[in-house]
């Protein structure tokens, strides 16, 4: 694990997530946003409908519907940042 973290290519990629916007970093941010929205949607589904539908089912439905709002918003935001950065 230490070899992976200390890899210069990995360090450059992590640094470019904060400083550079290209296709690779856009895909990385998209993956990060989808994962976080799925976790948030699952938690929200459990809070809102856990007692009525069951906690596992409401978490599944919440994690499936949450990225539907996040993905288009993130893509639009990255496009706007790309055009404003140029």
C-alpha positions as CSV (number, residue, x, y, z in Angstrom):
1,X,0.0,0.0,0.0
2,X,2.8,2.4,0.8
3,X,4.3,1.7,-2.6
4,X,1.1,2.8,-4.3
5,X,0.7,6.0,-2.2
6,X,4.4,6.9,-2.8
7,X,4.2,6.3,-6.5
8,X,5.0,9.6,-8.3
9,X,2.4,9.0,-11.0
10,X,-0.3,8.6,-8.3
11,X,0.9,11.7,-6.5
12,X,0.8,13.7,-9.7
13,X,-2.8,12.5,-10.4
14,X,-4.0,13.4,-6.9
15,X,-2.4,16.8,-7.2
16,X,-4.0,17.3,-10.6
17,X,-7.5,16.7,-9.1
18,X,-7.1,20.0,-7.3
19,X,-5.2,22.0,-9.8
20,X,-6.0,20.8,-13.3
21,X,-9.2,20.0,-15.2
22,X,-8.9,17.5,-17.9
23,X,-10.8,14.4,-19.0
24,X,-9.1,12.1,-16.5
25,X,-9.8,14.3,-13.6
26,X,-13.4,14.9,-14.7
27,X,-14.0,11.1,-14.7
28,X,-12.4,10.9,-11.3
29,X,-14.6,13.6,-9.9
30,X,-17.6,12.0,-11.5
31,X,-16.8,8.7,-9.9
32,X,-16.3,10.3,-6.5
33,X,-19.6,12.3,-6.8
34,X,-21.5,9.2,-7.8
35,X,-20.2,7.2,-4.9
36,X,-20.9,9.9,-2.4
37,X,-24.4,10.5,-3.8
38,X,-25.2,6.8,-3.5
39,X,-24.1,6.8,0.1
40,X,-26.1,10.0,0.8
41,X,-29.2,8.6,-1.0
42,X,-29.1,5.4,0.9
43,X,-28.9,7.2,4.2
44,X,-31.7,9.6,3.1
45,X,-33.8,6.7,2.0
46,X,-33.4,4.9,5.3
47,X,-34.3,8.1,7.2
48,X,-37.3,8.9,5.1
49,X,-38.9,5.6,4.4
50,X,-37.1,3.0,6.5
51,X,-40.0,2.2,8.8
52,X,-42.5,2.1,6.0
53,X,-40.7,0.1,3.3
54,X,-37.9,-1.6,5.2
55,X,-34.5,-0.3,5.7
56,X,-32.7,-2.4,3.1
57,X,-35.2,-1.7,0.3
58,X,-35.4,2.1,1.1
59,X,-31.6,2.3,1.1
60,X,-31.4,0.5,-2.3
61,X,-34.0,2.8,-3.9
62,X,-32.3,5.9,-2.4
63,X,-28.9,4.9,-3.6
64,X,-30.3,4.3,-7.1
65,X,-32.2,7.5,-7.4
66,X,-29.7,9.9,-5.9
67,X,-27.1,9.9,-8.8
68,X,-29.9,10.8,-11.2
69,X,-29.7,14.4,-9.9
70,X,-26.0,14.5,-9.2
71,X,-24.5,13.3,-12.5
72,X,-26.1,15.9,-14.8
73,X,-25.3,18.7,-12.3
74,X,-21.7,17.6,-12.0
75,X,-21.2,17.3,-15.8
76,X,-22.7,20.8,-16.3
77,X,-20.5,22.2,-13.6
78,X,-17.4,20.7,-15.1
79,X,-18.3,22.1,-18.5
80,X,-18.8,25.5,-17.1
81,X,-15.5,25.4,-15.3
82,X,-13.8,24.2,-18.5
83,X,-15.2,27.1,-20.5
84,X,-14.5,29.7,-17.8
85,X,-11.0,28.4,-17.3
86,X,-10.1,28.8,-21.0
